[in-house]
Amino acid sequence: MKKTTSKPTFFSKLYCHIFGHDYHVSKKVTRHVKEYKCCHCKKELTTNSNGKLTELTSTFKEINDVLEFMYHKKISRIRHKMYSTPAA
């Protein structure tokens, strides 16, 4: 299956330049780390280690993928432990 991505047009870039970006959460990596995408110009950001927004580069995308994997593994381990311990 071919993945198609629409490139931002001149007008969408101009809109963001004049009115600012309209970011929406595109992916929740953990409770504190999220990825954001502008619905007009398709610019992508993520939260860095200081909690500030930074551009989503391939390095940050890879870091977020590993962080998401570790987070889900931890959560599943906690849930398994919580349900497998007998109640006293």
N, C-alpha and C positions, 0 to 999 in steps of 0.2 A: 504494500500500500504506500502510495506516495504522500508525503507530508507537505502540505502547502502552507506557507506563511505569507501573509500580505505585508508588503513593505509600506511604511508610512509615506503618505503623499506630502507634497509641498504644503498643502493647506492644513493638514493635521500637525505638521511641524510648526507652521506659523501660528496656529491656534495655541499650541503649548508655549510658544515663545511669548505670546501676548498675554494669555490668561493663566499660564502655569500648567503643570501636569495634573492629570486626574488619575492618581494611582489607586489600584484595587489589589487586594491580596490575591495572588495567583496560585500560591502554594504555601501550606503551613508545614514547615520543616520540623519545628518543635513548638513548645508553648511560647517560647520567646523569640525564635528565629522564623521569619517569614520572607517570602519572595513577593515582590510587588511588580505590577506592570501597568504602564500608562495606557488607558483605553484609546487614546488618540494616536500617539506616535510610537507606541509599542516599546518604549524604553523600559528596561528591567532593572530593578534595584533589589538589594537584600540587606538584612541587618548584619553588621559586622560584630566583632567581639566586644566592642564598646557600646553597642546598642544604637549606633548611628547608621543611617542609610548610606550604602555605597553601591556603585555600579556592579551589576551581576556579570562578572567575567567568567571565563571557562574554569578558572581556578576556584572561584567562589562557588560555582555550580557544582563542581566536584566535591568540595568541602561540605556543602549542604547535603549532597546525596549520602555521603558517609555519615554525617551527623544524623540525618533522618534514619538511616539504617540502625545506628547504635541506639537512638532514642526509642525506636519501636521494639528493638530487642529488649531493652531495659524495661519498658512498660509491660511487655508480654511476660517477662520473668517475674515482675512484681505481681501481676494479676494471677499467674499460675501459683505463686507462693501463697497469695491471699486465699485462693479457693482450695488449695490442697491441704492447708493446715487445719487440723480438727479444732472445733470450737470447744472451749473449756466451760 
